[in-house]
Amino acid sequence: MAKAKESGRAIGARARAEALSAETRKDIARRAAAARWGGKALVATHKGNFQQEFGLDVECYVLNDDRKTAVISQTGMGVALGLSSRGNAFPRFLSSRAMVSHLGADVREKIAKPLEFQWSLRGARPLVLDVKGYDVTLLIDVCKAALAADSAGELAGNQKAIAAQARVIVNASAKSGIQNLVYALTGYDPTKEEVVAAFKLFVREEAREYEKEFPDQLYKEWYRLYQLPEPEKNKPWKFKHLTLNQVYWPLARSSGRILELTQAQRSKNSARHKKLHQFLSDVGVKALRTHLGQLLGIAQVSRSRSEYERHVDDVFGDQMNLDLRPATTSAEMESA
């Protein structure tokens, strides 16, 4: 009898649920989620985007929990690493053979269970959006895993740029974090502009530091592909032409923006002595790093000079050349 009565309850509950509107069912789900978070809904109190300051469409939030958790959207996690914002680029990278063994169980669990919260759009008709994202510290864990995979030689050629980005993020975040800790301990309250400016400076410093190392890997591939003997010091004259022809002139898909900025910089008399890579670092750190990563990947998968140059032409042949030759002295080419 009890069984029949229980079954009747279930049938009645299902009928009532089916009679509810979609909005009502959603509201019930929200209240249930609030119950799981100690009686209050997990809500974003602030929202921002990396687009204006860093050129990356990465949405970020601060939640109303006790930790005031800083969150990056699911898509933003991948974009921050230089992955595509479309499709499942981020989870696909994490599930790659190179990454799986370097992601701990706790990190994999967090990735599988993104934070779910609400963000209210203010206006004449307020709208509450359901958003998914990750604690921003998870990005650091993923970056460290990518660096470990790179150190183990397990990243593919086309993933080298991700490792470069990961190193910049980890090191710049560490510097920014310790600086803000000192600010807090001393009672100094930095403005938003000061915090953003400091982090941009740390990012630029780290990007330049990595660019000094990155070409060395490319040079090793050039020795192999062009069958050149390694001199005891300096680099072959051939490398100077390759650096100009394959790196500086067809640099990145910038639609001419880097060309304009670089020419504007070099037009200043006080700055004409700078090396090309310094100008390109000043105006296009991410573009230069991305280009070098692509070039290294092409070199690593090429078996011969002809195959390598064919791939380079296929990938970069339609890009706008940086017309820097008239302003490039032989001394600058020597130090390029």
C-alpha positions in Angstrom: 0.0 0.0 0.0 2.8 2.3 1.0 4.5 1.5 -2.3 1.4 2.5 -4.3 1.1 5.7 -2.4 4.7 6.6 -3.0 4.4 5.9 -6.7 1.4 8.2 -6.7 3.4 11.0 -5.2 6.1 10.6 -7.9 3.5 10.7 -10.6 1.9 13.8 -9.0 5.3 15.5 -8.7 6.2 14.8 -12.3 2.8 16.2 -13.5 3.3 19.4 -11.5 6.8 19.8 -12.8 5.6 19.4 -16.4 3.0 22.0 -15.8 5.5 24.6 -14.7 6.8 27.2 -17.2 10.5 27.0 -18.3 11.2 30.2 -16.4 9.7 28.8 -13.2 11.7 25.6 -13.5 14.9 27.6 -14.0 14.1 29.7 -10.9 13.7 26.5 -8.8 17.0 25.3 -10.1 18.6 28.6 -9.1 17.2 28.2 -5.5 18.5 24.7 -5.4 22.0 25.9 -6.4 21.7 28.7 -3.8 21.0 26.0 -1.1 24.2 24.2 -2.1 26.1 27.5 -1.5 25.0 27.9 2.1 21.7 29.5 1.4 22.8 32.2 -1.0 23.2 32.2 -4.8 26.7 32.3 -6.2 26.7 35.7 -8.0 29.3 37.8 -9.7 29.5 41.3 -8.2 32.0 42.6 -10.8 32.8 41.9 -14.4 35.6 42.9 -16.7 37.4 42.0 -19.9 41.1 41.8 -20.9 40.2 43.2 -24.4 40.9 46.9 -24.0 44.2 46.5 -22.0 45.6 43.3 -23.4 43.9 42.7 -26.8 42.4 39.4 -25.6 38.6 38.8 -25.4 38.8 37.2 -22.0 35.8 37.8 -19.6 36.6 37.9 -15.9 34.5 38.2 -12.8 34.6 38.5 -9.0 32.2 36.3 -7.1 30.3 37.0 -3.8 31.6 34.0 -1.9 33.8 34.3 1.2 37.0 34.1 -0.9 35.8 36.7 -3.4 36.9 34.2 -6.0 38.4 35.7 -9.2 37.0 33.9 -12.2 37.8 33.6 -15.9 35.2 32.3 -18.3 35.6 28.9 -19.9 36.3 30.3 -23.3 38.7 32.9 -21.8 40.9 30.2 -20.3 41.8 29.0 -23.7 42.1 32.4 -25.3 44.6 33.5 -22.5 46.8 30.6 -23.6 46.6 31.6 -27.2 44.1 29.0 -28.2 41.1 29.6 -30.5 37.9 31.0 -28.9 35.8 28.7 -31.1 34.8 25.1 -30.5 36.5 23.1 -27.8 40.1 24.2 -28.2 40.8 24.4 -24.5 39.5 21.0 -23.4 41.0 19.4 -26.5 44.4 20.8 -25.5 44.0 19.6 -21.9 43.1 16.1 -23.1 46.1 15.9 -25.5 48.6 13.1 -24.8 51.2 15.7 -23.8 49.1 17.4 -21.1 47.2 14.5 -19.5 50.2 13.1 -17.6 51.1 16.6 -16.2 47.6 17.6 -14.9 47.1 16.4 -11.3 43.9 14.7 -10.2 42.7 17.8 -8.3 43.2 20.0 -11.4 41.4 17.6 -13.6 38.5 17.5 -11.2 38.2 21.3 -11.2 38.3 21.4 -15.0 35.5 18.9 -15.1 33.4 20.9 -12.7 33.4 24.6 -13.7 32.0 27.2 -11.3 28.4 28.1 -12.1 27.2 31.6 -11.1 24.9 34.4 -12.2 25.6 37.8 -13.6 22.9 40.5 -13.8 22.7 42.8 -16.8 21.3 46.1 -15.6 18.9 48.1 -17.7 15.2 48.9 -18.3 14.5 45.1 -18.2 17.2 43.5 -16.0 18.4 40.1 -17.2 20.1 37.4 -15.1 22.6 35.3 -17.0 23.9 31.9 -16.0 27.7 31.8 -16.5 30.3 29.1 -16.2 34.0 29.7 -15.5 37.0 28.7 -13.5 38.9 30.1 -10.5 41.7 32.2 -12.1 44.3 30.2 -10.1 43.4 27.2 -12.2 45.0 29.0 -15.2 48.3 29.0 -13.4 48.0 25.3 -12.7 47.3 24.6 -16.4 50.3 26.9 -17.4 52.6 25.0 -15.0 51.4 21.7 -16.6 52.1 23.1 -20.1 55.6 24.1 -19.0 56.3 20.7 -17.5 55.1 19.0 -20.7 57.4 21.4 -22.7 60.4 20.6 -20.5 59.7 16.9 -21.0 59.8 17.5 -24.8 56.2 16.3 -25.1 54.6 19.3 -26.7 54.1 19.2 -30.5 55.7 21.9 -32.7 52.5 23.8 -33.0 52.1 23.9 -29.2 55.4 25.6 -28.5 53.7 29.0 -28.6 51.3 27.9 -25.8 54.3 27.1 -23.6 55.8 30.5 -24.3 52.5 32.1 -23.3 52.2 29.9 -20.3 55.7 31.0 -19.1 54.8 34.7 -19.4 51.5 34.3 -17.5 53.1 32.3 -14.6 56.1 34.6 -14.2 54.2 37.9 -14.6 51.4 36.7 -12.2 54.0 35.7 -9.5 55.6 39.2 -9.7 52.3 40.9 -9.7 51.1 38.8 -6.7 54.1 39.5 -4.5 53.9 43.2 -5.3 50.2 43.4 -4.3 50.9 41.4 -1.1 53.4 44.1 -0.1 50.8 46.8 -1.0 48.3 45.1 1.3 50.7 44.7 4.2 51.8 48.3 4.0 48.3 49.6 3.7 48.8 51.0 0.2 45.7 50.9 -1.9 46.7 51.0 -5.6 44.3 52.3 -8.2 42.9 50.1 -11.0 45.2 51.9 -13.5 48.2 51.2 -11.4 47.5 47.5 -11.1 46.8 47.1 -14.8 49.9 49.1 -15.8 52.2 47.1 -13.5 50.9 43.7 -14.8 51.4 44.9 -18.4 55.0 45.8 -17.5 55.6 42.4 -16.0 54.1 40.7 -19.1 56.3 42.7 -21.4 59.4 41.9 -19.4 58.7 38.2 -19.4 57.8 38.2 -23.1 61.1 39.8 -24.0 63.0 37.4 -21.7 61.5 34.5 -23.5 62.1 35.9 -26.9 65.9 35.9 -26.2 65.7 32.1 -25.6 63.2 31.1 -28.2 65.2 31.7 -31.4 68.0 29.5 -30.1 65.8 26.5 -30.7 64.9 27.8 -34.2 68.6 28.2 -35.0 69.3 24.6 -34.1 66.7 23.6 -36.7 68.2 26.0 -39.3 71.7 24.3 -38.8 70.0 21.0 -39.6 67.8 22.1 -42.5 70.5 24.3 -44.3 73.3 21.8 -43.4 75.5 24.5 -41.9 78.4 23.9 -39.6 78.0 25.4 -36.1 80.7 28.0 -35.5 82.4 28.3 -32.1 81.0 31.8 -31.7 78.5 34.0 -33.4 76.1 32.8 -36.0 76.5 32.2 -39.8 75.8 35.1 -42.2 73.0 33.0 -43.6 71.1 33.3 -40.3 70.9 37.0 -40.6 69.1 36.8 -43.9 66.8 34.1 -42.6 65.9 36.1 -39.5 65.1 39.1 -41.6 63.3 37.2 -44.4 61.3 34.7 -42.3 60.8 36.6 -39.0 60.9 40.4 -39.4 59.5 41.0 -42.8 56.5 38.7 -42.9 55.8 39.1 -39.2 52.4 37.8 -38.0 49.0 38.5 -39.4 48.7 42.0 -38.1 47.0 43.6 -41.1 49.7 46.2 -41.3 49.2 47.5 -37.7 52.7 46.4 -36.5 54.2 47.9 -39.7 52.6 51.3 -38.9 53.7 51.3 -35.2 57.2 50.2 -36.1 57.7 52.8 -38.7 56.3 55.5 -36.3 58.8 54.3 -33.7 61.8 54.3 -36.1 61.0 57.8 -37.4 62.1 59.2 -34.0 65.8 60.3 -34.3 66.5 59.4 -30.7 65.5 55.8 -31.2 67.1 54.9 -34.5 69.9 53.0 -32.9 67.6 50.3 -31.5 67.7 46.8 -32.9 64.8 45.5 -34.9 63.7 43.0 -32.3 63.5 45.8 -29.7 61.1 47.8 -31.8 59.0 44.7 -32.5 59.0 43.8 -28.8 57.8 47.3 -28.0 54.9 47.3 -30.4 54.1 43.6 -30.9 55.3 41.3 -28.2 52.5 38.8 -28.7 52.8 38.9 -32.5 56.5 38.3 -32.4 56.2 35.4 -30.0 53.4 33.8 -31.9 55.3 34.1 -35.2 58.4 32.5 -33.8 56.4 29.7 -32.3 54.8 29.0 -35.7 58.1 29.1 -37.5 59.8 26.8 -35.0 56.9 24.3 -35.4 57.3 24.3 -39.2 61.0 23.8 -38.9 60.6 20.8 -36.5 58.2 18.9 -38.7 60.2 19.6 -42.0 62.6 17.0 -43.2 64.5 19.1 -45.7 65.2 22.7 -46.7 62.9 22.6 -49.6 60.1 21.2 -47.6 60.6 23.8 -44.8 60.7 26.7 -47.3 57.6 25.4 -49.0 55.7 25.3 -45.7 57.0 28.8 -44.7 55.7 30.2 -48.0 52.3 28.4 -47.6 51.8 29.8 -44.1 53.4 33.3 -44.4 53.5 33.9 -48.1 50.4 36.0 -48.2 51.3 38.3 -45.3 52.3 41.9 -45.5 56.1 42.4 -45.5 57.5 44.9 -42.9 59.3 47.4 -45.2 62.3 48.0 -42.9 65.1 47.3 -45.3 66.0 51.0 -46.0 66.3 51.8 -42.3 68.3 48.6 -41.5 72.0 49.1 -41.2 74.5 46.4 -41.7 75.4 46.7 -38.0 71.7 46.0 -37.1 71.7 43.0 -39.3 74.8 41.8 -37.7 73.1 42.0 -34.3 69.7 40.7 -35.4 
